[in-house]
Amino acid sequence: MKTMKIKNVEIGDKFINTTHRKSKRISTVVDFIERKSFVSGKIIDYEVVSQHEFMGQTLTSYPSFTTVVRNRIKQS
């Protein structure tokens, strides 16, 4: 099964968000948001959607592509 890959970030990538560096809380990329212009219909930008667990809750955040690429956890 192929997954979507944008700017070297793929759905399912695991990384440590910069706000959780001390606690080593692992976030996972779950989706991408695509922004389009209403006037021209062209794609303007993409945004990453990630989730992590905290005290029994699943929290959603919107990190930058650079954060995911720099702090990606190497999977063997």
C-alpha positions as CSV (number, residue, x, y, z in Angstrom):
1,M,0.0,0.0,0.0
2,K,1.4,3.4,-1.0
3,T,1.2,6.3,1.3
4,M,1.3,10.0,0.4
5,K,4.7,11.7,0.6
6,I,5.1,15.5,0.5
7,K,8.4,17.4,1.0
8,N,10.2,14.2,2.2
9,V,7.5,13.6,4.9
10,E,5.3,10.5,4.7
11,I,2.1,9.6,6.6
12,G,3.2,7.3,9.5
13,D,6.6,9.0,10.1
14,K,7.4,9.2,13.8
15,F,9.3,12.1,15.3
16,I,9.9,14.0,18.5
17,N,8.3,17.4,18.4
18,T,10.5,20.3,19.5
19,T,8.1,21.2,22.3
20,H,8.4,17.7,23.8
21,R,12.2,17.2,23.5
22,K,12.8,16.7,27.3
23,S,9.9,14.2,27.7
24,K,10.8,12.3,24.4
25,R,7.1,12.1,23.6
26,I,6.7,10.6,20.1
27,S,4.4,12.2,17.6
28,T,3.1,10.5,14.4
29,V,2.2,12.1,11.1
30,V,-1.4,11.2,10.4
31,D,-2.5,13.5,7.5
32,F,-1.8,16.5,5.3
33,I,-3.9,19.6,4.9
34,E,-4.0,21.1,1.4
35,R,-4.8,24.8,1.0
36,K,-6.3,25.9,-2.3
37,S,-7.2,29.3,-3.7
38,F,-10.9,29.9,-4.1
39,V,-10.3,32.2,-7.1
40,S,-7.8,30.1,-9.2
41,G,-8.3,26.7,-7.6
42,K,-4.5,26.2,-7.4
43,I,-2.8,24.6,-4.4
44,I,-1.2,27.3,-2.2
45,D,0.3,25.3,0.6
46,Y,0.4,22.0,2.5
47,E,0.4,21.5,6.3
48,V,1.3,18.4,8.4
49,V,-1.2,17.0,10.9
50,S,0.3,14.9,13.7
51,Q,-0.9,13.2,16.9
52,H,0.6,12.1,20.2
53,E,-0.7,10.6,23.4
54,F,-0.7,12.6,26.7
55,M,-2.4,11.4,29.9
56,G,-4.8,9.1,28.0
57,Q,-5.8,11.7,25.4
58,T,-4.9,11.9,21.8
59,L,-3.7,15.4,21.0
60,T,-3.4,16.9,17.5
61,S,-0.7,19.4,16.4
62,Y,0.4,21.1,13.2
63,P,4.2,21.0,13.1
64,S,6.2,22.3,10.1
65,F,7.7,20.0,7.6
66,T,11.2,21.0,8.8
67,T,10.4,19.9,12.3
68,V,9.4,16.4,11.1
69,V,12.4,15.9,8.9
70,R,15.0,17.1,11.5
71,N,13.5,15.2,14.4
72,R,12.5,12.0,12.6
73,I,13.1,8.7,14.5
74,K,15.2,6.3,12.5
75,Q,13.3,3.1,11.9
76,S,15.3,0.0,11.2
